[in-house]
Amino acid sequence: MGEQDWLAERFENNRTRLRAVAYRMLGSPSEADDAVQEAWLRLSRSGANGVENLGGWLTTVVARVCLDMLRSRKSRREEPLPARLSEPIVGHEEGTDPEREVLLADSVGSALLVVLQTLAPAERVAFVLHDMFAVPFDEIAPIVGRSPAAARQLASRARRRVQGSSTVPDADGNRKREIVDAFLAASRGGDFGALLAVLDPDVVLRVDRAAAKVGAPSEVRGAAAVAETFSGRARAAQPALVNGLPGLVWAPGGRPRMIFGFTIAGGRIVAIDLIADRERIRQLDLSILSG
């Protein structure tokens, strides 16, 4: 195996973590992919000679790239693309307990990303690296150009902002799994009232183009209309983790053909995303659960 092949293999082993870091910092799937790609370009140019901890080195590179992107965005007064469950990014590493992964994934939901967008770039980087990835402050300090004590203060300020926000989602991942399970049971049983009970009055059903081609409406709004859409259906759907988040999958013959992604807030489903595009499904980290 040549050096470039070896580097590529090592990089791929770290890709899931790097994308997670970048997404938490940037809140945009496409920008997160750009940051990870830039880290690969820098690695491929410089090589790994003298790098003892490649994962840590790559995390530092991605963090610096993200910090530059955040500062550039701020100077142009741009906002990131809104986080959508239909573009999930969080994955679980091999060997991780799927049930625990639900709890971890909840901490980076769309609502939290909205809060993170209000932080100054250096605050966001310090908070994400330390509180979400346990990177020590003496490693964060050179990334943000501060002393370890100052980096600690940045993370502390960010933490207070996050904890003080009313938009941080419920961290009870088990509860969200229960809500998805209740939706599935009500859908299979044609229990219209039970469906209404788990749906927010303003719930929206969004359907990608591939799913729309087989007859599904591109969008349905309102609890009654969404409940009518699913009542007596989804009989073949199975519980799943979709990039670490509770969801459903239709997988005839063991081949995933449609993904159901759920956005849950306040104990109710506020959005459902149906994904049938084969390439998009292929890129998802999917774990079918017993149910």
ABEGO torsion letter per residue (X at the ends): XBAAAAAAAAAAAAAAAAAAAAAAAAGBAAAAAAAAAAAAAAAAAAEABGBABAAAAAAAAAAAAAAAAAAAAAAAGBBBBBBBAABBABBBBBGBBAAAAAAAAAAABAAAAAAAAABBAAAAAAAAAAAAAGBBAAAAAAAAGBBAAAAAAAAAAAAAAAAABAABBBABAAAAAAAAAAAAAAAAAGBAAAAAAABBAABBBBBBAAAAAAGBBABBBEAAAAAAAABGBGAABBBBBBGGBBBBBBBBGGBBABBBBBBBBGGBBABBBBBABAAAAAABBBBBBBX
